[in-house]
Amino acid sequence: MEDIRKINERYIGRENVKLPNIDKDDDISFACPKNVQRNSISAKIFKQHILDGSFPPVDSDDLPPEHTIIIEADIQSGSSTTNGKTRVNREIRDRIIATCGDSTVTTNSSRLVDPCLRIYNGAHKMCSIDNSMLDKGVGNGTCCRAVGVKLKDGAPPLRWKNWDGVKVYCVSVRHVEWVEFEHYPDTPKIASTKATIDELEARISDNSAGWHNEEQVQWSVLQAELSQLRSSRRFKLKPKTNTATVKVAIDDNVTQTMEITGVSITQIPVVDNDGTTGHKLQGMSKDKLIVVDWAFNTYNWVYVVLSRVRTLEGLFLLKELPESAIPKLAAPPELIQHEDRLRAIERLVLDRREQMMRELDDTDEI
């Protein structure tokens, strides 16, 4: 009970605990029990990104910035209504892209696919691929950040669409050659080099005399070193095609949905990773962790989430951990039985060892 109360001290709004500012370079994540919550968080973060003032309103003559692009999946279906399936016509396709996330797309290979992939410099992603790139340190669940997009030769000019009242460039994945990513979080060497550059720039900005030659040389050397370090951790992913079942809302209030089977969907094999489900957090360590909600359908979900953040000060709760959850936090019976078996084996081994030692002592006396 005391531990839960201590954890709940990190509830947003209590004891001056505030939601931390979210920067693309921060080692931070939202912990979510469900993929649909993770999709919602990523959508909200992207909305904040495009409403930062650099994207022109739709009634403006200005063009949107090129550092952000939405890659729309290529969605096809050879099925028809005559055999009980629904054809993916243009209207349904547009609704899938505009309203669906990877939580509503189920592929035959159990890979996550995002029909509407939001790409901008530093956007946090997670690979959803097979093991064909393990030699490059890239596999299913690899965390990364977006670096850039390469369109195919002869691709049509980028077009913009209306997203939350502003212009954002969009492109079909059919016209994308590859998207480049870099492993994340940064290595200690990259973090150290970047920190040195920041300290140098801060020191120079405080100096009214400006840059000295030696400082300019040092800054250039550090920038080149940082660029080389990051380049060595970059990789490119090309579009992949999966067969999937898609659940899409057929009304704007999302009160009615339809399930479309046999859908061929082609997309870059990554998904948003601003929010992460509990099982994907396993093995990670975070400076900051924002818990969106709690899950008690598995014995270890709460433990996994709380053990991912390095310090209590880095933990932020959008929902308190209920004290009524204590019985649900008990160790699973299977684990208790397994530990009992291990203790029994330990006692058996120790008893056998003592017996052997006594037999040896009796032999020495003879």
C-alpha positions in Angstrom: 0.0 0.0 0.0 2.8 2.4 0.9 4.6 1.7 -2.4 1.4 2.5 -4.4 1.0 5.8 -2.6 4.6 6.7 -3.3 4.1 5.9 -7.0 0.9 8.0 -7.1 2.9 11.0 -5.9 3.9 11.2 -9.6 0.3 11.8 -10.7 0.1 14.8 -13.0 -1.3 17.8 -11.0 -0.2 16.4 -7.6 2.6 18.1 -5.6 3.3 20.4 -8.6 4.0 17.4 -10.9 3.6 18.6 -14.5 3.6 16.8 -17.8 7.2 17.2 -19.2 7.9 19.0 -22.4 8.3 16.5 -25.2 11.4 17.0 -27.4 12.4 14.6 -30.2 15.8 14.1 -28.6 14.4 13.1 -25.2 14.5 9.5 -24.1 10.8 9.5 -23.3 7.8 7.3 -24.1 4.1 6.9 -23.3 3.2 3.5 -21.8 -0.1 2.3 -23.2 -2.0 -1.0 -22.5 -3.6 -0.9 -26.0 -2.4 -0.2 -29.5 -5.4 2.1 -30.1 -4.2 4.3 -27.3 -0.7 4.4 -28.8 -2.2 5.4 -32.1 -4.1 8.2 -30.5 -1.1 9.6 -28.7 1.0 9.6 -32.0 -1.9 11.4 -33.8 -2.0 14.1 -31.1 1.8 14.6 -31.1 1.7 14.9 -34.9 -1.1 17.4 -34.6 1.0 19.5 -32.3 3.9 19.2 -34.8 1.9 20.6 -37.7 0.2 23.3 -35.7 3.5 24.8 -34.6 3.1 27.7 -37.0 5.3 26.6 -39.9 2.5 24.9 -41.8 0.3 27.4 -43.8 -3.5 27.3 -43.5 -5.4 25.8 -46.3 -6.7 29.2 -47.5 -3.1 30.4 -47.9 -1.2 30.5 -51.2 2.0 29.3 -49.4 3.2 25.7 -49.7 3.9 23.5 -46.7 7.4 22.7 -45.5 9.2 19.7 -47.1 10.5 18.4 -43.9 7.2 16.6 -43.2 5.4 14.2 -45.4 2.6 11.7 -45.0 3.1 8.4 -46.8 -0.2 6.8 -47.7 -0.4 3.1 -48.1 -1.3 1.5 -51.4 -4.5 -0.5 -50.6 -5.8 -3.0 -53.1 -8.3 -5.8 -53.1 -9.1 -8.4 -55.7 -12.3 -9.4 -53.9 -15.8 -8.3 -54.9 -19.2 -8.1 -53.3 -20.3 -11.2 -55.2 -18.4 -13.6 -53.0 -19.3 -11.9 -49.7 -16.4 -9.6 -49.5 -16.2 -5.8 -49.9 -14.1 -4.2 -52.7 -11.8 -1.5 -51.5 -13.0 1.4 -53.6 -11.6 4.9 -53.6 -14.0 6.2 -50.9 -13.2 3.3 -48.5 -9.5 3.6 -49.2 -9.5 7.3 -48.4 -11.4 6.6 -45.2 -8.9 3.9 -44.2 -6.0 6.3 -44.7 -7.7 9.2 -42.9 -9.1 7.3 -39.9 -7.2 3.9 -39.4 -4.0 3.2 -37.6 -2.0 0.0 -37.2 -4.4 -1.1 -34.4 -7.1 -1.7 -36.9 -5.0 -3.5 -39.5 -4.4 -7.2 -38.9 -1.9 -8.9 -41.3 -1.5 -12.6 -42.0 2.1 -12.3 -40.8 1.1 -10.6 -37.5 3.1 -7.5 -38.6 1.8 -4.0 -37.8 1.0 -1.8 -40.7 0.1 1.9 -40.6 -2.1 3.0 -43.5 -1.1 6.7 -42.9 2.6 7.0 -42.0 3.6 10.4 -40.7 7.3 11.1 -41.5 9.3 14.1 -40.3 12.8 14.6 -39.1 13.2 12.9 -35.7 9.8 11.2 -35.7 10.0 8.1 -33.4 9.2 4.8 -35.1 9.5 1.1 -34.5 10.3 -1.5 -37.2 7.7 -4.0 -38.1 9.8 -6.4 -40.3 11.1 -9.9 -40.5 14.7 -11.0 -39.6 16.2 -10.4 -43.0 18.2 -7.3 -41.8 19.5 -8.6 -38.5 23.1 -8.4 -39.9 22.5 -4.6 -39.8 21.1 -4.6 -36.3 17.5 -4.1 -37.6 14.7 -6.4 -36.7 11.1 -6.5 -35.5 10.8 -4.0 -32.6 13.9 -2.0 -33.5 13.4 1.6 -32.3 14.5 4.3 -34.6 13.9 7.9 -35.8 13.1 9.1 -39.3 15.8 10.9 -41.2 14.6 11.3 -44.8 12.5 10.1 -47.7 13.7 9.2 -51.2 11.0 9.4 -54.0 11.3 7.2 -57.1 12.6 8.7 -60.3 9.7 10.1 -62.3 7.4 10.4 -59.2 4.8 13.1 -59.6 5.1 16.4 -57.8 4.2 16.3 -54.1 0.6 17.3 -53.4 -0.7 18.7 -50.2 -3.8 17.8 -48.2 -5.9 19.4 -45.5 -4.8 18.1 -42.0 -6.4 20.0 -39.1 -6.8 23.1 -41.2 -3.2 23.3 -42.5 -1.4 22.1 -45.6 0.7 18.9 -45.3 2.5 17.2 -48.1 1.2 13.7 -48.9 2.5 10.9 -51.2 1.5 7.4 -52.2 3.9 4.7 -51.1 3.9 3.7 -54.8 6.2 6.7 -55.5 8.5 6.1 -52.5 11.9 4.4 -53.2 12.9 4.2 -49.5 12.8 5.9 -46.1 15.9 6.4 -44.1 16.0 5.9 -40.3 18.6 5.9 -37.6 18.8 3.7 -34.5 17.5 5.3 -31.3 18.3 6.1 -28.6 21.7 7.5 -29.3 24.9 5.7 -28.2 26.8 7.2 -25.3 29.5 8.4 -27.7 26.9 10.3 -29.9 25.2 11.8 -26.8 28.6 12.9 -25.4 29.7 14.5 -28.7 26.3 16.3 -29.0 26.6 17.6 -25.5 30.1 18.9 -26.2 28.8 20.7 -29.3 25.9 22.2 -27.3 28.3 23.4 -24.6 30.6 25.0 -27.2 27.7 26.8 -28.9 26.3 28.1 -25.6 29.8 29.4 -24.6 30.2 31.1 -27.9 26.7 32.7 -27.8 27.6 34.3 -24.5 30.8 35.7 -26.0 30.0 39.1 -27.6 33.3 38.8 -29.6 31.9 35.9 -31.5 33.8 32.8 -32.8 37.5 32.4 -32.5 39.4 30.5 -35.1 40.2 27.6 -32.8 36.6 27.4 -31.7 35.4 27.3 -35.3 37.8 24.5 -36.0 36.7 22.6 -32.9 33.1 23.0 -33.8 33.6 21.8 -37.4 35.6 18.8 -36.2 32.9 17.8 -33.7 30.1 18.3 -36.3 31.9 16.0 -38.8 32.5 13.4 -36.1 28.8 13.5 -35.1 27.7 13.2 -38.7 29.9 10.2 -39.2 28.8 8.5 -36.0 25.1 9.0 -36.9 25.6 7.9 -40.5 27.0 4.5 -39.3 23.7 3.9 -37.5 21.4 4.7 -40.4 19.5 2.2 -42.5 16.9 2.3 -45.3 13.6 0.5 -45.5 11.7 -0.1 -48.8 7.9 -0.6 -49.1 6.6 -4.1 -48.2 3.3 -5.7 -49.1 1.1 -7.7 -46.7 -2.3 -9.3 -46.9 -4.5 -7.9 -44.2 -7.9 -7.5 -42.6 -8.9 -3.9 -42.0 -11.6 -2.7 -39.7 -12.8 0.8 -40.8 -15.4 3.2 -39.5 -18.1 3.9 -42.1 -19.4 7.0 -40.3 -17.7 10.1 -39.0 -18.8 9.3 -35.4 -17.0 5.9 -35.6 -20.2 4.2 -34.3 -20.4 1.8 -37.2 -17.5 -0.2 -38.5 -17.0 -2.7 -41.3 -14.3 -5.4 -41.6 -12.7 -5.9 -45.0 -10.7 -9.1 -45.6 -8.2 -10.0 -48.3 -6.7 -6.5 -48.5 -3.3 -6.1 -50.1 -1.6 -3.3 -48.3 1.8 -1.9 -49.2 3.6 0.4 -46.8 7.0 1.2 -45.3 7.4 -1.4 -42.5 7.5 0.9 -39.5 4.9 2.2 -37.0 4.7 5.2 -34.7 6.6 4.7 -31.4 5.7 7.8 -29.4 3.6 5.5 -27.3 4.6 1.9 -26.6 2.6 -1.0 -25.3 3.9 -2.8 -22.2 5.3 -5.9 -23.9 7.3 -3.7 -26.4 8.8 -1.8 -23.4 10.5 -4.9 -22.1 14.2 -4.6 -22.2 14.1 -0.8 -22.5 15.3 1.9 -20.0 13.8 5.3 -20.2 14.7 8.7 -18.6 11.1 9.7 -18.7 8.0 7.5 -18.9 4.4 8.7 -19.0 1.9 6.1 -18.0 -1.4 6.6 -19.9 -3.4 3.8 -18.3 -3.0 0.6 -16.3 -3.7 -3.0 -17.4 -4.3 -5.9 -15.1 -5.2 -8.6 -17.6 -1.6 -10.0 -17.2 0.2 -10.4 -13.9 3.4 -8.5 -14.9 2.2 -5.5 -16.9 2.4 -3.0 -14.1 5.8 -4.3 -13.0 7.2 -4.2 -16.5 6.1 -0.6 -17.0 7.3 0.7 -13.7 10.7 -1.0 -14.0 11.4 0.7 -17.3 12.0 4.2 -16.0 15.4 5.0 -14.4 14.2 7.2 -11.5 11.0 8.0 -9.7 11.4 11.6 -10.9 11.2 10.5 -14.4 7.8 8.8 -13.9 4.6 10.6 -14.8 1.1 9.3 -14.3 -2.0 10.3 -16.3 -4.0 7.9 -14.1 -3.3 6.9 -10.6 -2.5 3.3 -9.8 -5.6 2.1 -7.8 -5.0 0.7 -4.3 -7.6 -1.9 -5.1 -5.1 -3.3 -7.6 -2.9 -4.9 -4.9 -4.5 -8.4 -5.2 -3.9 -8.2 -9.0 -0.3 -7.4 -8.5 0.5 -10.6 -6.7 2.9 -13.0 -8.3 1.3 -15.5 -10.7 0.6 -18.9 -9.3 2.8 -20.5 -12.0 5.8 -18.4 -10.8 5.2 -19.3 -7.1 5.0 -23.1 -8.1 8.1 -22.8 -10.1 10.0 -21.1 -7.3 8.7 -23.8 -4.9 10.1 -26.5 -7.2 13.5 -24.7 -7.4 13.7 -24.5 -3.6 12.8 -28.2 -3.3 15.6 -29.1 -5.8 18.0 -26.8 -3.9 17.2 -28.6 -0.6 17.6 -32.0 -2.3 21.0 -31.0 -3.7 22.2 -29.5 -0.4 21.1 -32.6 1.6 22.8 -34.9 -0.9 26.0 -32.8 -0.6 26.0 -33.0 3.2 25.5 -36.7 3.1 28.5 -37.1 0.7 30.6 -34.9 3.0 29.7 -37.1 6.0 30.5 -40.2 4.0 33.9 -38.8 3.1 34.6 -37.9 6.8 33.7 -41.5 7.8 36.1 -42.8 5.2 39.0 -40.5 6.4 38.5 -41.8 10.0 39.0 -45.4 8.8 
